[in-house]
Amino acid sequence: MDSALSDQHNGSTEASSPANGTTRPPSTPEGIALAYGSLLLMALLPIFFGALRSVRCARGKSSSDMPETITSRDAARFPIIASCTLLGLYLFFKIFSQEYINLLLSMYFFVLGILALSHTISPFMNKFFPANFPNRQYQLLFTQGSGENKEEIINYEFDTKDLVCLGLSSIVGVWYLLRKHWIANNLFGLAFSLNGVELLHLNNVSTGCILLGGLFIYDIFWVFGTNVMVTVAKSFEAPIKLVFPQDLLEKGLEADNFAMLGLGDIVIPGIFIALLLRFDISLKKNTHTYFYTSFAAYIFGLGLTIFIMHIFKHAQPALLYLVPACIGFPVLVALVKGEVAEMFSYEESNPKDAATGTESKEETTEASASKKLEKKEK
């Protein structure tokens, strides 16, 4: 998982040497400001809209849209799994040809990106369809076994509007696959980020602290302790990072001197901020104090990361600054308002478990009712 904020070409104001031997001119102050300002804005959009959509997702009843709840056990294991994945990718790039690895990864993220982008734009596109649009319903059902032992593996419901969104997303996918253009990369990256914030839910604030704390250490070690993360980020040709050219003003859309931000720096704090929004709603005070506080903390943390990186000319582990800000600011507000106990006692159950529990209760009720009926008949 890429979680470092850095320049694609060894520093924002230093010249780098391309393969053809020509000297790359240093980025202008205006270009640097535009690049980092755009990265900050692109990071905020999926967090804000993903958090809003996570509220509707938590209330949804559709099995295909149910969120995946992260428990404290999952949070504790996540940094270890992420470290193994990162190191594995690093070794793959060292041992095998980078060209073939990126070809396989491009095909994999091509499919995932189309699905993620389609899911992202679907609510917005629905507003543009006319009222008389012939919208037909479809269901993709894949089962295993037969009779009473039949088990659903895939049960996905969609309509004609979803197919239109899928077609539009496929155009972006082909563009990315053929050109690897930075705009197509960012469209997929934004879609991945928004879907992550929307569909990955923390079950409580304590779990969020465990996850952020573990990745805080993970980020520092892999960025400052080794060159693994930065090497993977620069070798990995997949939309796992947002990029923006610092020489856009000079070269236009063909610019190639990029600053980049890993999606991990968006999704990980984003799911914690989304949890605080749902906590705000649970208080039923018609205020979003903790959401806005954590959102402002994220802006402060990412802005500080950009400032430090620009001063020291070295890739920075963004979670080093984001984690203390995103946890510290809301907890400080809770201390002032006397709501620390309420914050840490707030619990979200897994919707899938809740649905299963409801079905089990209904089945138990039906079974007991049938037994009573049988006794009466006897």
N, C-alpha and C positions, 0 to 999 in steps of 0.2 A: 504494500500500500504506500503510495507516494504521499508524504506528509511534510514536504519542505517547500518553503517559498524561496525561489532562487531565480537567477538569470540563466537563460539557456546558453549564454556565451561568456561565462567567466567574468562576471561583474558588469555593473550597469554603465560605468563610464570609461572602462578600459577597452582599448582596441583588441580585437581577437583576430587570429589569422586563419582564414578559410583555407580549404584544401588547394585552391588554385594559386595560392601564393600572394594574392592581393591583400592589402591591409583593410580591415573593416573600420570605417570611421567611427569615432566614439559617439554614443547616443547623446542627443541634445537634452538639456533640462526639461524642455517642453515635452519631448517624446517620452522621457522617463516618467514625468508626472501623469501624462495621458495613460501610459501602460499600467501603472500601479493604481491609478484612480479607477480604471476600467476593471482591473482584477478585483478591487474592493467592491465595486458595484455588482459585478457578476457573482461574487460570493454571497452578497446580501439577498439577492433575488430568490434563489432556491430556498434559503433558510426562511425567509418571510412567508413566501407562498406555500412552501412545504409544510411549515408549522400550521398554517390555516387549514390546509388540506388534511393534515394529520388528525385534526379534531373531527372532521366529517368521516374520515376513515375509521376512527375509533368507534363512531356511532353506527357505522355501516353494518348491514346484515348480509351483504353478498360475500360468499365464501372466497371468491376470486380476489376481492379487495381487502380481505382481512389483514391487519398488520402482523408483523413478526415481532413478538415481544422478547426483549433481551433481559435475561435474569442476571442476578449477581454472579452466578457460576459462569455464565457465558461471558460476562464482562471481565472476570478474572482471567479467563483463558484466552481472551481475544488478543492481547499483546503478544503472547507466546505464538499463537497461530500466525499472526501478522509477521512476526520476526522470521519464522520458518519460511513463510511464503516469499518474503523479501529476499532472504538469503538464497533460497532456491532459484529465484529469478536471476539474481546476480551471478550465481555459478553457471546457470544455463547460458547467459550471455558471454561468459568467459570461455566456456567449453565449446559450445556449438555456434554455428554461423548465425549472426544477428539477423541477417536477411530472411532466413527461413523461419526463425522464431517469430519475427514480427509479421510475416505473412500469415501464419497460423493465428496469431493473436488478432490480426486485423479482421479475419473472417469471423472469429468468435465475437468480437466487439461490434462487428457489423450487424449481426443478428440481434444482439442484446441492445445495441443502440437504437435500432429501428423500433423495437418493442417499447423501450423506455420513452423515446421521443413521442411515439404514438399515444402512450398513456398520459404523457404530460400535456400534449396539445388538445386532447379530446374534449375537456371541459370548455376550452376557449373556442374551439371550432364549432361546437354545438350552437353557439350564438349566431353563427353565420349561415346556418342551413335554413332555407325557407320552411314555412309551416307546412306546405304541401309536399315536402320532400318524402319520396317513397322509402321509408325506413323499415326494413325487415329485420326480424330477430333471428339469430342463429345460436346454436349451442354445439360446442365441441366436447364430446363425451368419450372418454376412454376408460374402459373398465377391465377388471381382471376377475376371472372365475365365472361361474354361472349359478343361476338359481339363488338360494339363500346365501351362498358364499360369495356372491358378486360384490366386488369392492371397487369404488370409484378411484381412479388414479388421477385423471384430469377431468374437470367439469368447468368449462369456461364459456360464459355467455357473452355474446357481442352482437352488434347490429351493423347495418349498412354504413352508418356514420363512422363507426370504428374502422371499417374497411377503408373508407376514404382517408382517414387519418393515417392508417397504415401505409397507404399508397404514397402520401405526401412525405412521410418519414423515410420511405424507401428511396425517394429521390435524394434526400440528404445523405442516406447511407451509401448510395452509389457514388455520389460526389466525394464523400470521405474516402471510400475505398480506392478510387482512381487517382485522386489528387492529394489526399492527406492535408487538405487546406485547413488552416487554423480556425476559420469560421465554422466549418463543419465539425471540427474537433470540439469546439466550444459548445455547439448546439447539443452534441451528444453528452458532453461533460455536464452541462447544466441540467439535462434531462436525468442523468444518473444521480446527480446531487439532489434534485427535487424529489425524485422517487425514493431515495434513501431516507430523507428527512420525513417524508410522508408515511412510508411503510415500515420503517424500523422504529419500534417504540421501546423505551426504557420502562420497566415496571415500577420504579420508584427513584427518588432523588439519590438514595444511597448507592444504588446500582450505577447511576450516572457518575457519581463521584469515583467509584471504583474503576469504571471504564476510562474516564478522562485522566485519572491519576496514573493508571497503568500505561496509557498511551503517551502521557507526559514524559515518563521515563524512556519509553520506547523511542520516541521522537528525538530526544536529546542524544541518546546513545548512537542511533544509526546516522545522525547528521554530524554531530561533533566527534564521536568516537571513531567513526569509519567514513569511508567515501562510498559506502554501499548504496545508500538511498539516492544520493545525487546521481551516481552512475546509472542506476536502474531508471531513474526518472528521465535522464537524457537519452538512454538507449531504447526505452520502451515506447514504441510507436503505437500508442493506443490512447483513447480519450479518457485517461485516468487523471488528467490535469487540465486546468484552464490555462491558456496561454494568450498573451497579447504582445504585439510587436512594439518595441521601443523606437523603431525607425519607420513607423507608419506614416508620419508626416513627410518623410523624404521619399519613400518607395511605394506608398499606397498599399493596396491589398496584396502586393507581392513582397512585402517586407518579411525579413527572416531573422531579425535579432530579437528573440523573445524573452520576456519575463514570464515565469510560470508559478502556479499555485496548485498544490495537490488537492484532489477531491476529498482526501481524508481531513483536511483542515476546514472543510465546509460541512461534511456530513456528520462527523463526530460531535463537534460543538452544536451543530444544527439539531440533532435529535434530543440533546439536553435542553436546548432553548424551546423546542416544541413541547417537551414534557412540562416545562414551566408554564407554557401557555395553557395546557390542559389543566394544570394545577390552579391557575388563575380562574378558569371557568368553574372548577369544582368548588371554589370559595363562594361563588354566587354573589359577588359584590359589584358586578358590572364594571370591574376594572381589570386591566392587564398589566399591573405593576411589575410583576416578576418577568413577564415576557419582554416588556420594553426595557427593563433594566439589563437583562441578559443580552438583549439585542444591541443595546448601547455598549455593553462590555465587550461584545464581539468586535464591534467597530473599533473600539479603543485598542484591543489586543492585536488585531490585524494591522492597524495603523502603526502601532509600536513596532511590530515585526518588520514592516516595510522600512521604517525609519532606521532601525538598528542594522538591517541588511545593507541599506544604502551607505551608512556611515562606515561599516567595517568591510564592505565589499566581499561578503561571504554568505553562502546559503544559510538560512536560519530555520530551525525547527519551530514552525509557527505555533505548535501546541505549547511550547515553552512559555509563550506570552498569553495565548488564548485560554488555556486551562485555568490559571489563577484568576484571570479576569471573569470568565464565564461562571465560575463557582463562587468566587469571593464576593462579587458585587451583589448577586441575589441573596446570599447568606447574610451579608451585612444589612441589606434592606429588611430581611426577615427578623434579624436581631432588633432593629429599631422598631419594627411593628409588633414585636412579640409573637411572631408566627413560626418560629423555628421548629417547634414540636409538630405543628400542623404540616409544615413543608416535608419533614422527614417521615411523617406517618402516612402521607398520601401514597396510595397504592393503586396500581392498575393491574387488573387481571388479564390473562391471555384471552382474547376474544374467542380463539379456537377452542380453548379449554372450557370457556363459559358456554359456548354453543353446544359442545359435547355434553357438558353437565346438564344443560337444559333438556337436550334430547334424552339423556339417561333418566331424568326425573319424569319426563312424559311417558317413556317406556315403562318405568316402574309403576306409575299411576295406572296406565292402561292394563298392565299385568295384574295388579291388585284388584282392579275393577272386574276383570274377566274372571278371576278366582272367586270373588264374591258372587258373581252371577251364576257360576257353576254350582256353588254351594246352595244357592236358592233353588236352582232347578232340581238338585238332588233332594 
